[in-house]
Amino acid sequence: MAPYRADAFNLPVLEASACGVPVICTKYGPTDDFMQDDFALFIDSVLTTFSGLQLGPSLDHLIELMFRVMDDENWRNNASRMGAAHAAANYNWDDMAARLLDVIFTSHSDSVR
């Protein structure tokens, strides 16, 4: 479970999913880039300006999702399997290193021109 107001990437959510842990996280944040409805539940949230720009996850919706995870063994089992498979297929060391090198070399070649 990762309700957050602001985060740059939130690697622990991806790590949990890779380990087969069903995930509940805030909607409309950085986790939207790598989590999917197949294996994660998203807490409704709104953009707020309480202390700078941040998300405001709904406590009521979080509680509802927590009960769903506790009550729905089938969803937990599917989320565990699908989340781990998604992470393994899309976020392995070789692919991440290749993406990083691509960014570095693309950035370097753009600055040389």
Biopython code that builds the backbone (N, CA, C, O; Angstrom):
import numpy as np
from Bio.PDB.StructureBuilder import StructureBuilder

atoms = [
    (1, "MET", "N", (0.846, -1.161, 0.000)),
    (1, "MET", "CA", (0.000, 0.000, 0.000)),
    (1, "MET", "C", (0.898, 1.232, 0.000)),
    (1, "MET", "O", (1.794, 1.362, 0.835)),
    (2, "ALA", "N", (0.646, 2.135, -0.948)),
    (2, "ALA", "CA", (1.488, 3.322, -1.061)),
    (2, "ALA", "C", (0.659, 4.560, -1.387)),
    (2, "ALA", "O", (0.743, 5.086, -2.497)),
    (3, "PRO", "N", (-0.141, 5.028, -0.427)),
    (3, "PRO", "CA", (-0.808, 6.302, -0.676)),
    (3, "PRO", "C", (0.222, 7.415, -0.522)),
    (3, "PRO", "O", (0.886, 7.503, 0.511)),
    (4, "TYR", "N", (0.360, 8.251, -1.518)),
    (4, "TYR", "CA", (1.349, 9.321, -1.444)),
    (4, "TYR", "C", (0.749, 10.617, -1.959)),
    (4, "TYR", "O", (-0.208, 10.620, -2.732)),
    (5, "ARG", "N", (1.335, 11.713, -1.510)),
    (5, "ARG", "CA", (0.914, 13.040, -1.957)),
    (5, "ARG", "C", (1.821, 13.542, -3.079)),
    (5, "ARG", "O", (1.373, 14.248, -3.983)),
    (6, "ALA", "N", (3.089, 13.175, -3.014)),
    (6, "ALA", "CA", (4.041, 13.592, -4.036)),
    (6, "ALA", "C", (5.199, 12.607, -4.034)),
    (6, "ALA", "O", (5.618, 12.132, -2.978)),
    (7, "ASP", "N", (5.703, 12.309, -5.190)),
    (7, "ASP", "CA", (6.842, 11.402, -5.310)),
    (7, "ASP", "C", (7.414, 11.546, -6.708)),
    (7, "ASP", "O", (6.686, 11.829, -7.659)),
    (8, "ALA", "N", (8.710, 11.353, -6.828)),
    (8, "ALA", "CA", (9.360, 11.488, -8.127)),
    (8, "ALA", "C", (9.211, 10.223, -8.970)),
    (8, "ALA", "O", (9.045, 10.319, -10.186)),
    (9, "PHE", "N", (9.264, 9.046, -8.358)),
    (9, "PHE", "CA", (9.135, 7.792, -9.097)),
    (9, "PHE", "C", (8.423, 6.733, -8.262)),
    (9, "PHE", "O", (7.557, 6.030, -8.782)),
    (10, "ASN", "N", (8.754, 6.606, -7.022)),
    (10, "ASN", "CA", (8.180, 5.638, -6.082)),
    (10, "ASN", "C", (8.604, 4.208, -6.413)),
    (10, "ASN", "O", (7.769, 3.331, -6.634)),
    (11, "LEU", "N", (9.905, 3.997, -6.443)),
    (11, "LEU", "CA", (10.484, 2.688, -6.730)),
    (11, "LEU", "C", (9.956, 1.577, -5.815)),
    (11, "LEU", "O", (9.782, 0.458, -6.297)),
    (12, "PRO", "N", (9.694, 1.817, -4.530)),
    (12, "PRO", "CA", (9.183, 0.728, -3.694)),
    (12, "PRO", "C", (7.897, 0.091, -4.224)),
    (12, "PRO", "O", (7.662, -1.096, -3.995)),
    (13, "VAL", "N", (7.075, 0.849, -4.919)),
    (13, "VAL", "CA", (5.853, 0.283, -5.494)),
    (13, "VAL", "C", (6.211, -0.725, -6.583)),
    (13, "VAL", "O", (5.641, -1.814, -6.632)),
    (14, "LEU", "N", (7.145, -0.370, -7.450)),
    (14, "LEU", "CA", (7.588, -1.295, -8.500)),
    (14, "LEU", "C", (8.267, -2.514, -7.889)),
    (14, "LEU", "O", (8.046, -3.637, -8.340)),
    (15, "GLU", "N", (9.086, -2.305, -6.873)),
    (15, "GLU", "CA", (9.769, -3.419, -6.204)),
    (15, "GLU", "C", (8.760, -4.370, -5.558)),
    (15, "GLU", "O", (8.912, -5.588, -5.649)),
    (16, "ALA", "N", (7.743, -3.826, -4.914)),
    (16, "ALA", "CA", (6.715, -4.669, -4.291)),
    (16, "ALA", "C", (6.005, -5.507, -5.348)),
    (16, "ALA", "O", (5.789, -6.706, -5.170)),
    (17, "SER", "N", (5.651, -4.863, -6.435)),
    (17, "SER", "CA", (4.976, -5.577, -7.512)),
    (17, "SER", "C", (5.871, -6.674, -8.089)),
    (17, "SER", "O", (5.398, -7.773, -8.376)),
    (18, "ALA", "N", (7.148, -6.383, -8.258)),
    (18, "ALA", "CA", (8.105, -7.368, -8.776)),
    (18, "ALA", "C", (8.218, -8.569, -7.843)),
    (18, "ALA", "O", (8.501, -9.680, -8.288)),
    (19, "CYS", "N", (7.998, -8.347, -6.559)),
    (19, "CYS", "CA", (8.062, -9.437, -5.572)),
    (19, "CYS", "C", (6.723, -10.163, -5.422)),
    (19, "CYS", "O", (6.600, -11.077, -4.607)),
    (20, "GLY", "N", (5.728, -9.759, -6.203)),
    (20, "GLY", "CA", (4.438, -10.426, -6.144)),
    (20, "GLY", "C", (3.503, -9.895, -5.076)),
    (20, "GLY", "O", (2.534, -10.562, -4.713)),
    (21, "VAL", "N", (3.777, -8.710, -4.572)),
    (21, "VAL", "CA", (2.915, -8.105, -3.554)),
    (21, "VAL", "C", (1.846, -7.263, -4.252)),
    (21, "VAL", "O", (2.188, -6.350, -5.003)),
    (22, "PRO", "N", (0.571, -7.545, -4.025)),
    (22, "PRO", "CA", (-0.476, -6.700, -4.611)),
    (22, "PRO", "C", (-0.322, -5.257, -4.118)),
    (22, "PRO", "O", (0.001, -5.023, -2.954)),
    (23, "VAL", "N", (-0.553, -4.305, -5.004)),
    (23, "VAL", "CA", (-0.266, -2.908, -4.703)),
    (23, "VAL", "C", (-1.526, -2.050, -4.740)),
    (23, "VAL", "O", (-2.391, -2.213, -5.601)),
    (24, "ILE", "N", (-1.603, -1.129, -3.775)),
    (24, "ILE", "CA", (-2.585, -0.052, -3.777)),
    (24, "ILE", "C", (-1.766, 1.231, -3.775)),
    (24, "ILE", "O", (-0.950, 1.439, -2.877)),
    (25, "CYS", "N", (-1.971, 2.099, -4.772)),
    (25, "CYS", "CA", (-1.202, 3.339, -4.821)),
    (25, "CYS", "C", (-2.062, 4.493, -5.340)),
    (25, "CYS", "O", (-3.137, 4.278, -5.899)),
    (26, "THR", "N", (-1.585, 5.687, -5.152)),
    (26, "THR", "CA", (-2.302, 6.890, -5.540)),
    (26, "THR", "C", (-2.430, 6.992, -7.060)),
    (26, "THR", "O", (-1.475, 6.719, -7.786)),
    (27, "LYS", "N", (-3.591, 7.378, -7.528)),
    (27, "LYS", "CA", (-3.847, 7.604, -8.952)),
    (27, "LYS", "C", (-3.369, 9.001, -9.344)),
    (27, "LYS", "O", (-3.426, 9.934, -8.544)),
    (28, "TYR", "N", (-2.902, 9.132, -10.574)),
    (28, "TYR", "CA", (-2.468, 10.391, -11.182)),
    (28, "TYR", "C", (-1.070, 10.821, -10.761)),
    (28, "TYR", "O", (-0.702, 11.982, -10.936)),
    (29, "GLY", "N", (-0.299, 9.914, -10.218)),
    (29, "GLY", "CA", (1.080, 10.220, -9.854)),
    (29, "GLY", "C", (2.051, 9.451, -10.736)),
    (29, "GLY", "O", (1.655, 8.900, -11.764)),
    (30, "PRO", "N", (3.312, 9.410, -10.345)),
    (30, "PRO", "CA", (4.330, 8.748, -11.159)),
    (30, "PRO", "C", (4.122, 7.245, -11.311)),
    (30, "PRO", "O", (4.591, 6.654, -12.284)),
    (31, "THR", "N", (3.425, 6.619, -10.361)),
    (31, "THR", "CA", (3.206, 5.177, -10.481)),
    (31, "THR", "C", (2.297, 4.829, -11.652)),
    (31, "THR", "O", (2.269, 3.676, -12.081)),
    (32, "ASP", "N", (1.551, 5.799, -12.179)),
    (32, "ASP", "CA", (0.728, 5.555, -13.369)),
    (32, "ASP", "C", (1.591, 5.136, -14.559)),
    (32, "ASP", "O", (1.099, 4.485, -15.481)),
    (33, "ASP", "N", (2.872, 5.504, -14.545)),
    (33, "ASP", "CA", (3.770, 5.182, -15.661)),
    (33, "ASP", "C", (4.148, 3.704, -15.709)),
    (33, "ASP", "O", (4.499, 3.197, -16.775)),
    (34, "PHE", "N", (4.083, 3.007, -14.582)),
    (34, "PHE", "CA", (4.552, 1.615, -14.595)),
    (34, "PHE", "C", (3.611, 0.615, -13.922)),
    (34, "PHE", "O", (3.874, -0.587, -13.949)),
    (35, "MET", "N", (2.545, 1.082, -13.333)),
    (35, "MET", "CA", (1.558, 0.180, -12.753)),
    (35, "MET", "C", (0.356, 0.103, -13.683)),
    (35, "MET", "O", (0.075, 1.043, -14.427)),
    (36, "GLN", "N", (-0.356, -1.028, -13.637)),
    (36, "GLN", "CA", (-1.523, -1.222, -14.498)),
    (36, "GLN", "C", (-2.698, -1.741, -13.684)),
    (36, "GLN", "O", (-2.524, -2.350, -12.629)),
    (37, "ASP", "N", (-3.897, -1.489, -14.196)),
    (37, "ASP", "CA", (-5.125, -1.930, -13.521)),
    (37, "ASP", "C", (-5.182, -3.444, -13.335)),
    (37, "ASP", "O", (-5.895, -3.929, -12.456)),
    (38, "ASP", "N", (-4.442, -4.195, -14.148)),
    (38, "ASP", "CA", (-4.444, -5.656, -14.047)),
    (38, "ASP", "C", (-3.916, -6.157, -12.705)),
    (38, "ASP", "O", (-4.339, -7.207, -12.221)),
    (39, "PHE", "N", (-2.995, -5.409, -12.108)),
    (39, "PHE", "CA", (-2.336, -5.896, -10.896)),
    (39, "PHE", "C", (-2.160, -4.836, -9.817)),
    (39, "PHE", "O", (-1.458, -5.070, -8.833)),
    (40, "ALA", "N", (-2.781, -3.684, -9.986)),
    (40, "ALA", "CA", (-2.702, -2.632, -8.968)),
    (40, "ALA", "C", (-4.068, -1.979, -8.814)),
    (40, "ALA", "O", (-4.851, -1.911, -9.761)),
    (41, "LEU", "N", (-4.335, -1.508, -7.625)),
    (41, "LEU", "CA", (-5.536, -0.722, -7.374)),
    (41, "LEU", "C", (-5.095, 0.717, -7.145)),
    (41, "LEU", "O", (-4.106, 0.973, -6.458)),
    (42, "PHE", "N", (-5.833, 1.646, -7.721)),
    (42, "PHE", "CA", (-5.451, 3.053, -7.653)),
    (42, "PHE", "C", (-6.422, 3.834, -6.777)),
    (42, "PHE", "O", (-7.637, 3.751, -6.959)),
    (43, "ILE", "N", (-5.888, 4.582, -5.839)),
    (43, "ILE", "CA", (-6.682, 5.403, -4.929)),
    (43, "ILE", "C", (-7.075, 6.682, -5.661)),
    (43, "ILE", "O", (-6.214, 7.393, -6.179)),
    (44, "ASP", "N", (-8.368, 6.975, -5.704)),
    (44, "ASP", "CA", (-8.810, 8.239, -6.289)),
    (44, "ASP", "C", (-8.078, 9.386, -5.606)),
    (44, "ASP", "O", (-7.871, 9.364, -4.393)),
    (45, "SER", "N", (-7.689, 10.382, -6.385)),
    (45, "SER", "CA", (-7.008, 11.532, -5.792)),
    (45, "SER", "C", (-7.333, 12.790, -6.587)),
    (45, "SER", "O", (-7.792, 12.733, -7.728)),
    (46, "VAL", "N", (-7.086, 13.904, -5.958)),
    (46, "VAL", "CA", (-7.273, 15.205, -6.600)),
    (46, "VAL", "C", (-5.989, 16.007, -6.417)),
    (46, "VAL", "O", (-5.242, 15.799, -5.461)),
    (47, "LEU", "N", (-5.749, 16.909, -7.330)),
    (47, "LEU", "CA", (-4.590, 17.794, -7.231)),
    (47, "LEU", "C", (-4.898, 18.890, -6.225)),
    (47, "LEU", "O", (-5.932, 19.552, -6.322)),
    (48, "THR", "N", (-4.009, 19.086, -5.260)),
    (48, "THR", "CA", (-4.212, 20.113, -4.238)),
    (48, "THR", "C", (-3.017, 21.061, -4.219)),
    (48, "THR", "O", (-1.983, 20.793, -4.832)),
    (49, "THR", "N", (-3.174, 22.145, -3.521)),
    (49, "THR", "CA", (-2.078, 23.102, -3.348)),
    (49, "THR", "C", (-1.850, 23.376, -1.875)),
    (49, "THR", "O", (-1.504, 24.494, -1.494)),
    (50, "PHE", "N", (-2.045, 22.352, -1.036)),
    (50, "PHE", "CA", (-1.912, 22.489, 0.412)),
    (50, "PHE", "C", (-0.531, 23.010, 0.798)),
    (50, "PHE", "O", (-0.426, 24.019, 1.495)),
    (51, "SER", "N", (0.503, 22.353, 0.366)),
    (51, "SER", "CA", (1.881, 22.759, 0.663)),
    (51, "SER", "C", (2.666, 22.622, -0.638)),
    (51, "SER", "O", (3.534, 21.758, -0.766)),
    (52, "GLY", "N", (2.354, 23.474, -1.588)),
    (52, "GLY", "CA", (2.862, 23.292, -2.931)),
    (52, "GLY", "C", (1.909, 22.388, -3.686)),
    (52, "GLY", "O", (0.876, 21.986, -3.150)),
    (53, "LEU", "N", (2.235, 22.075, -4.890)),
    (53, "LEU", "CA", (1.385, 21.234, -5.726)),
    (53, "LEU", "C", (1.575, 19.771, -5.335)),
    (53, "LEU", "O", (2.695, 19.261, -5.364)),
    (54, "GLN", "N", (0.488, 19.098, -4.972)),
    (54, "GLN", "CA", (0.566, 17.694, -4.584)),
    (54, "GLN", "C", (-0.779, 17.023, -4.787)),
    (54, "GLN", "O", (-1.791, 17.676, -5.043)),
    (55, "LEU", "N", (-0.766, 15.702, -4.667)),
    (55, "LEU", "CA", (-1.987, 14.925, -4.800)),
    (55, "LEU", "C", (-2.655, 14.756, -3.445)),
    (55, "LEU", "O", (-1.993, 14.737, -2.406)),
    (56, "GLY", "N", (-3.959, 14.636, -3.472)),
    (56, "GLY", "CA", (-4.717, 14.382, -2.248)),
    (56, "GLY", "C", (-5.482, 13.080, -2.394)),
    (56, "GLY", "O", (-6.619, 13.085, -2.866)),
    (57, "PRO", "N", (-4.866, 11.934, -1.988)),
    (57, "PRO", "CA", (-5.574, 10.658, -2.097)),
    (57, "PRO", "C", (-6.775, 10.598, -1.159)),
    (57, "PRO", "O", (-6.735, 11.120, -0.045)),
    (58, "SER", "N", (-7.832, 9.962, -1.622)),
    (58, "SER", "CA", (-9.065, 9.833, -0.847)),
    (58, "SER", "C", (-8.907, 8.751, 0.220)),
    (58, "SER", "O", (-8.679, 7.585, -0.103)),
    (59, "LEU", "N", (-9.027, 9.134, 1.476)),
    (59, "LEU", "CA", (-8.931, 8.176, 2.570)),
    (59, "LEU", "C", (-10.064, 7.156, 2.503)),
    (59, "LEU", "O", (-9.842, 5.967, 2.733)),
    (60, "ASP", "N", (-11.262, 7.606, 2.193)),
    (60, "ASP", "CA", (-12.400, 6.680, 2.104)),
    (60, "ASP", "C", (-12.171, 5.640, 1.007)),
    (60, "ASP", "O", (-12.468, 4.461, 1.200)),
    (61, "HIS", "N", (-11.648, 6.067, -0.134)),
    (61, "HIS", "CA", (-11.409, 5.129, -1.219)),
    (61, "HIS", "C", (-10.275, 4.173, -0.857)),
    (61, "HIS", "O", (-10.336, 2.990, -1.192)),
    (62, "LEU", "N", (-9.247, 4.668, -0.180)),
    (62, "LEU", "CA", (-8.155, 3.805, 0.274)),
    (62, "LEU", "C", (-8.698, 2.697, 1.176)),
    (62, "LEU", "O", (-8.344, 1.530, 1.006)),
    (63, "ILE", "N", (-9.542, 3.053, 2.119)),
    (63, "ILE", "CA", (-10.131, 2.059, 3.030)),
    (63, "ILE", "C", (-10.949, 1.035, 2.246)),
    (63, "ILE", "O", (-10.864, -0.165, 2.506)),
    (64, "GLU", "N", (-11.737, 1.511, 1.290)),
    (64, "GLU", "CA", (-12.537, 0.607, 0.447)),
    (64, "GLU", "C", (-11.631, -0.375, -0.302)),
    (64, "GLU", "O", (-11.933, -1.566, -0.371)),
    (65, "LEU", "N", (-10.525, 0.121, -0.861)),
    (65, "LEU", "CA", (-9.600, -0.745, -1.599)),
    (65, "LEU", "C", (-8.890, -1.735, -0.677)),
    (65, "LEU", "O", (-8.635, -2.872, -1.074)),
    (66, "MET", "N", (-8.574, -1.321, 0.531)),
    (66, "MET", "CA", (-7.941, -2.230, 1.489)),
    (66, "MET", "C", (-8.867, -3.404, 1.814)),
    (66, "MET", "O", (-8.421, -4.549, 1.885)),
    (67, "PHE", "N", (-10.152, -3.118, 2.011)),
    (67, "PHE", "CA", (-11.111, -4.194, 2.250)),
    (67, "PHE", "C", (-11.230, -5.099, 1.028)),
    (67, "PHE", "O", (-11.348, -6.317, 1.158)),
    (68, "ARG", "N", (-11.200, -4.499, -0.154)),
    (68, "ARG", "CA", (-11.276, -5.319, -1.375)),
    (68, "ARG", "C", (-10.103, -6.291, -1.448)),
    (68, "ARG", "O", (-10.288, -7.469, -1.757)),
    (69, "VAL", "N", (-8.913, -5.808, -1.168)),
    (69, "VAL", "CA", (-7.734, -6.682, -1.212)),
    (69, "VAL", "C", (-7.849, -7.794, -0.176)),
    (69, "VAL", "O", (-7.511, -8.942, -0.461)),
    (70, "MET", "N", (-8.317, -7.466, 1.009)),
    (70, "MET", "CA", (-8.472, -8.487, 2.047)),
    (70, "MET", "C", (-9.518, -9.531, 1.666)),
    (70, "MET", "O", (-9.348, -10.717, 1.949)),
    (71, "ASP", "N", (-10.595, -9.091, 1.028)),
    (71, "ASP", "CA", (-11.721, -9.982, 0.748)),
    (71, "ASP", "C", (-11.611, -10.763, -0.552)),
    (71, "ASP", "O", (-12.264, -11.796, -0.703)),
    (72, "ASP", "N", (-10.804, -10.297, -1.491)),
    (72, "ASP", "CA", (-10.783, -10.879, -2.832)),
    (72, "ASP", "C", (-9.493, -11.667, -3.081)),
    (72, "ASP", "O", (-8.531, -11.150, -3.649)),
    (73, "GLU", "N", (-9.499, -12.914, -2.647)),
    (73, "GLU", "CA", (-8.311, -13.765, -2.794)),
    (73, "GLU", "C", (-7.959, -13.980, -4.264)),
    (73, "GLU", "O", (-6.780, -14.026, -4.616)),
    (74, "ASN", "N", (-8.948, -14.108, -5.107)),
    (74, "ASN", "CA", (-8.708, -14.298, -6.532)),
    (74, "ASN", "C", (-7.943, -13.100, -7.118)),
    (74, "ASN", "O", (-6.982, -13.273, -7.867)),
    (75, "TRP", "N", (-8.388, -11.873, -6.762)),
    (75, "TRP", "CA", (-7.687, -10.682, -7.246)),
    (75, "TRP", "C", (-6.246, -10.657, -6.729)),
    (75, "TRP", "O", (-5.316, -10.374, -7.484)),
    (76, "ARG", "N", (-6.067, -10.954, -5.445)),
    (76, "ARG", "CA", (-4.711, -10.964, -4.862)),
    (76, "ARG", "C", (-3.805, -11.929, -5.612)),
    (76, "ARG", "O", (-2.671, -11.582, -5.944)),
    (77, "ASN", "N", (-4.285, -13.126, -5.882)),
    (77, "ASN", "CA", (-3.465, -14.121, -6.577)),
    (77, "ASN", "C", (-3.121, -13.670, -7.994)),
    (77, "ASN", "O", (-1.976, -13.795, -8.427)),
    (78, "ASN", "N", (-4.113, -13.145, -8.714)),
    (78, "ASN", "CA", (-3.856, -12.653, -10.073)),
    (78, "ASN", "C", (-2.906, -11.464, -10.062)),
    (78, "ASN", "O", (-1.986, -11.396, -10.876)),
    (79, "ALA", "N", (-3.123, -10.529, -9.148)),
    (79, "ALA", "CA", (-2.265, -9.348, -9.059)),
    (79, "ALA", "C", (-0.836, -9.741, -8.735)),
    (79, "ALA", "O", (0.107, -9.175, -9.288)),
    (80, "SER", "N", (-0.671, -10.693, -7.856)),
    (80, "SER", "CA", (0.668, -11.162, -7.490)),
    (80, "SER", "C", (1.404, -11.716, -8.696)),
    (80, "SER", "O", (2.559, -11.369, -8.946)),
    (81, "ARG", "N", (0.734, -12.573, -9.436)),
    (81, "ARG", "CA", (1.336, -13.211, -10.608)),
    (81, "ARG", "C", (1.589, -12.199, -11.739)),
    (81, "ARG", "O", (2.675, -12.164, -12.316)),
    (82, "MET", "N", (0.584, -11.387, -12.043)),
    (82, "MET", "CA", (0.683, -10.459, -13.165)),
    (82, "MET", "C", (1.644, -9.309, -12.892)),
    (82, "MET", "O", (2.359, -8.874, -13.794)),
    (83, "GLY", "N", (1.669, -8.817, -11.666)),
    (83, "GLY", "CA", (2.585, -7.734, -11.318)),
    (83, "GLY", "C", (4.036, -8.172, -11.421)),
    (83, "GLY", "O", (4.875, -7.448, -11.958)),
    (84, "ALA", "N", (4.326, -9.358, -10.905)),
    (84, "ALA", "CA", (5.698, -9.878, -10.982)),
    (84, "ALA", "C", (6.106, -10.115, -12.434)),
    (84, "ALA", "O", (7.237, -9.814, -12.814)),
    (85, "ALA", "N", (5.197, -10.649, -13.245)),
    (85, "ALA", "CA", (5.509, -10.901, -14.658)),
    (85, "ALA", "C", (5.735, -9.594, -15.413)),
    (85, "ALA", "O", (6.637, -9.505, -16.246)),
    (86, "HIS", "N", (4.921, -8.584, -15.127)),
    (86, "HIS", "CA", (5.075, -7.279, -15.779)),
    (86, "HIS", "C", (6.422, -6.641, -15.433)),
    (86, "HIS", "O", (7.121, -6.132, -16.309)),
    (87, "ALA", "N", (6.768, -6.676, -14.170)),
    (87, "ALA", "CA", (8.049, -6.095, -13.747)),
    (87, "ALA", "C", (9.224, -6.836, -14.381)),
    (87, "ALA", "O", (10.171, -6.208, -14.854)),
    (88, "ALA", "N", (9.166, -8.163, -14.394)),
    (88, "ALA", "CA", (10.260, -8.955, -14.970)),
    (88, "ALA", "C", (10.403, -8.704, -16.469)),
    (88, "ALA", "O", (11.518, -8.671, -16.989)),
    (89, "ALA", "N", (9.285, -8.529, -17.162)),
    (89, "ALA", "CA", (9.323, -8.344, -18.610)),
    (89, "ALA", "C", (9.746, -6.936, -19.027)),
    (89, "ALA", "O", (10.281, -6.746, -20.119)),
    (90, "ASN", "N", (9.508, -5.950, -18.160)),
    (90, "ASN", "CA", (9.723, -4.559, -18.564)),
    (90, "ASN", "C", (10.795, -3.797, -17.792)),
    (90, "ASN", "O", (11.192, -2.708, -18.207)),
    (91, "TYR", "N", (11.264, -4.342, -16.690)),
    (91, "TYR", "CA", (12.177, -3.584, -15.834)),
    (91, "TYR", "C", (13.354, -4.436, -15.375)),
    (91, "TYR", "O", (13.670, -4.474, -14.186)),
    (92, "ASN", "N", (14.004, -5.121, -16.317)),
    (92, "ASN", "CA", (15.186, -5.899, -15.941)),
    (92, "ASN", "C", (16.433, -5.035, -16.115)),
    (92, "ASN", "O", (16.386, -3.993, -16.769)),
    (93, "TRP", "N", (17.537, -5.468, -15.533)),
    (93, "TRP", "CA", (18.770, -4.673, -15.528)),
    (93, "TRP", "C", (19.278, -4.361, -16.931)),
    (93, "TRP", "O", (19.707, -3.237, -17.194)),
    (94, "ASP", "N", (19.237, -5.330, -17.830)),
    (94, "ASP", "CA", (19.744, -5.100, -19.189)),
    (94, "ASP", "C", (18.945, -4.030, -19.917)),
    (94, "ASP", "O", (19.519, -3.135, -20.536)),
    (95, "ASP", "N", (17.623, -4.122, -19.844)),
    (95, "ASP", "CA", (16.776, -3.133, -20.513)),
    (95, "ASP", "C", (16.922, -1.747, -19.889)),
    (95, "ASP", "O", (16.963, -0.746, -20.603)),
    (96, "MET", "N", (17.001, -1.688, -18.573)),
    (96, "MET", "CA", (17.142, -0.390, -17.903)),
    (96, "MET", "C", (18.493, 0.255, -18.238)),
    (96, "MET", "O", (18.565, 1.463, -18.463)),
    (97, "ALA", "N", (19.557, -0.546, -18.270)),
    (97, "ALA", "CA", (20.877, -0.011, -18.635)),
    (97, "ALA", "C", (20.869, 0.486, -20.083)),
    (97, "ALA", "O", (21.447, 1.532, -20.379)),
    (98, "ALA", "N", (20.222, -0.251, -20.983)),
    (98, "ALA", "CA", (20.141, 0.171, -22.384)),
    (98, "ALA", "C", (19.368, 1.479, -22.507)),
    (98, "ALA", "O", (19.768, 2.362, -23.266)),
    (99, "ARG", "N", (18.265, 1.616, -21.771)),
    (99, "ARG", "CA", (17.489, 2.866, -21.800)),
    (99, "ARG", "C", (18.314, 4.040, -21.280)),
    (99, "ARG", "O", (18.292, 5.129, -21.854)),
    (100, "LEU", "N", (19.034, 3.810, -20.197)),
    (100, "LEU", "CA", (19.865, 4.860, -19.624)),
    (100, "LEU", "C", (20.964, 5.281, -20.593)),
    (100, "LEU", "O", (21.192, 6.474, -20.791)),
    (101, "LEU", "N", (21.637, 4.326, -21.189)),
    (101, "LEU", "CA", (22.684, 4.652, -22.159)),
    (101, "LEU", "C", (22.113, 5.406, -23.355)),
    (101, "LEU", "O", (22.752, 6.323, -23.871)),
    (102, "ASP", "N", (20.930, 5.033, -23.792)),
    (102, "ASP", "CA", (20.287, 5.736, -24.894)),
    (102, "ASP", "C", (20.034, 7.198, -24.531)),
    (102, "ASP", "O", (20.276, 8.094, -25.339)),
    (103, "VAL", "N", (19.551, 7.432, -23.325)),
    (103, "VAL", "CA", (19.307, 8.807, -22.874)),
    (103, "VAL", "C", (20.616, 9.581, -22.796)),
    (103, "VAL", "O", (20.685, 10.730, -23.231)),
    (104, "ILE", "N", (21.656, 8.957, -22.244)),
    (104, "ILE", "CA", (22.948, 9.630, -22.108)),
    (104, "ILE", "C", (23.523, 9.983, -23.475)),
    (104, "ILE", "O", (23.938, 11.120, -23.700)),
    (105, "PHE", "N", (23.547, 9.019, -24.382)),
    (105, "PHE", "CA", (24.156, 9.266, -25.686)),
    (105, "PHE", "C", (23.312, 10.189, -26.550)),
    (105, "PHE", "O", (23.861, 10.979, -27.318)),
    (106, "THR", "N", (21.985, 10.110, -26.443)),
    (106, "THR", "CA", (21.122, 11.028, -27.187)),
    (106, "THR", "C", (21.320, 12.443, -26.670)),
    (106, "THR", "O", (21.425, 13.385, -27.456)),
    (107, "SER", "N", (21.371, 12.594, -25.377)),
    (107, "SER", "CA", (21.587, 13.907, -24.765)),
    (107, "SER", "C", (22.949, 14.461, -25.144)),
    (107, "SER", "O", (23.083, 15.649, -25.437)),
    (108, "HIS", "N", (23.971, 13.590, -25.137)),
    (108, "HIS", "CA", (25.321, 14.028, -25.473)),
    (108, "HIS", "C", (25.397, 14.443, -26.941)),
    (108, "HIS", "O", (25.989, 15.475, -27.258)),
    (109, "SER", "N", (24.812, 13.659, -27.836)),
    (109, "SER", "CA", (24.886, 13.987, -29.262)),
    (109, "SER", "C", (24.110, 15.261, -29.563)),
    (109, "SER", "O", (24.503, 16.012, -30.456)),
    (110, "ASP", "N", (23.002, 15.534, -28.835)),
    (110, "ASP", "CA", (22.261, 16.763, -29.026)),
    (110, "ASP", "C", (23.057, 17.975, -28.580)),
    (110, "ASP", "O", (22.961, 19.038, -29.194)),
    (111, "SER", "N", (23.841, 17.831, -27.523)),
    (111, "SER", "CA", (24.614, 18.972, -27.016)),
    (111, "SER", "C", (25.858, 19.230, -27.862)),
    (111, "SER", "O", (26.400, 20.334, -27.828)),
    (112, "VAL", "N", (26.319, 18.242, -28.616)),
    (112, "VAL", "CA", (27.506, 18.404, -29.464)),
    (112, "VAL", "C", (27.153, 19.181, -30.729)),
    (112, "VAL", "O", (27.999, 19.888, -31.276)),
    (113, "ARG", "N", (25.924, 19.059, -31.191)),
    (113, "ARG", "CA", (25.522, 19.724, -32.439)),
    (113, "ARG", "C", (25.527, 21.184, -32.357)),
    (113, "ARG", "O", (25.209, 21.858, -33.337)),
]
sb = StructureBuilder()
sb.init_structure("model")
sb.init_model(0)
sb.init_chain("A")
sb.init_seg("    ")
for serial, (resi, resn, name, xyz) in enumerate(atoms, 1):
    if name == "N":
        sb.init_residue(resn, " ", resi, " ")
    sb.init_atom(name, np.array(xyz, "f"), 0.0, 1.0, " ", f" {name:<3s}", serial, name[0])
structure = sb.get_structure()
